Amino acid sequence: MADWSALPSDLVRSVADRLLAAANDVDYYMGVRAVCHGWRLAMADPCRCVTDVDLLRFRPRHWIMLHDDEDETVDDGGVVRLFLNVATGRFLRRRVPLLRDHVLVAASDGLLVLGDKKYPHRASVINPFRGSLVRFASAIPRVNRVRAAVTGSEDDPSLSLVFSFFHDPYSDAVSCAHSTGDELSPVRQSAGAGPFLCWKEASMATYRGHVYVADRDGQIVRYVVPSAQHRQQDCHTELIGKAPLENVTGGRCGRAFLVASAGELLLVRQRHLRRRRAVEVFRVDVERKAPLEPVRSIGRRALFLGGRCVSVNAGELASVDGDCVYLASESGNVAWRYDLRDGGETMISSFDARPFGLVQALLNYCFVLPDAKAQLHSVYRTECLLSVQSSSESD
């Protein structure tokens, strides 16, 4: 029988690198490292890598952290959270110790955006599977809800954060934070991009290391974040394309959503017809900036849309139907499933009722975003109570 532990180190590294590139999942990579002592020595340890390049290389792209009523707090105060691999259907419970000293702000392509509980609440980006983090000099936005996206690619692996605000009249609609910048800087809208219908209601997605945003009218722009050598320049927008206003389905245009799915960037637009609703799906060509191409089928994929959007492999997830789009109402009290094969619409009532099924858990993940402001208020209140108790005991 072959002794796998005796494989040369360079061969082990080559296999592991290919696995990481093909599966794009650090969980598989760490599984290979656990085979034997020799393999661990031959491969880079993700938990000891602290640079921006390492954070991007070992990013768990297919994993999302679900809201879970059964979160467990361990002895050191860390929290055990439930994760789902949307490509393979695998569930894992993992300790995330850094949640003990931070508030959860957002999730972006497998990474978590956190804020320090202590003032001035500086931002951090962590890999929940490795436990490592990159700290930012600038503070998180102290508003109720934000979307956040982490930029970074092979061409420019240095990290930046892009924040999109929800209905906050006292802040810029979109702001950018560099890992070395002391404060958030507003994104400059280029003249050629045209005015957005509503920046604060835009949909945001990370795709190939860049951030893309679509407004309710289906106009798509890319945020151009300056490289590490040009941090003095402003972050600005670049027009990518716009969904056609006319379509065979007719009706009034509703919300538009961007979602990365199976290596493509898709725009999904909701339409309000006379007696029902419908959705349209378009493929976005970010390189050629060509007119958006209608998509009739997404195969085994299913799209869950909301403040966050996610594409899942329905073939690996029970109760999730492929070639369908799941979407909650803006009020959050009802959801629908749209079948792209026949245009059928099915209502999902009371999708937020416990206990959650898988469809409800994914809809909840997309619709219910972390409230950083409420978390900080809870921290302040707890500190005040502890201070009062301490004063009373000393008296």
Secondary structure, 3 states (H helix, E strand, C coil): CCCHHHCCHHHHHHHHHHHHHHHCCHHHHHHHHCCCHHHHHHCCCHHHCCCHHHHHHCCCCCEEEECCCCCEECCCCCEEEEEEECCCCCEEEEEEHHHHCEEEEEEECCEEEEEECCCCCEEEEECCCCCCEEEEEEECCCCCCEEEEEECCCCCCCCEEEEEECCCCCCCCEEEEECCCCCCEECECCHHHCCCCCHHHCEEEEECCEEEEECCCCEEEEEECCCHHHCCCCCEEEEEEECCCCCCCCCEEEEEEEEEECCEEEEEEEEECCCCEEEEEEEECCCCCCCCEECCCCCCEEEEECCCCEEEEHHHCCCCCCCEEEEECCCCCEEEEEECCCCCEEEEECCCCCCCCHHHHHHHHHHCCCCHHHHHHHHHHHHHHHHHHHHHHHC
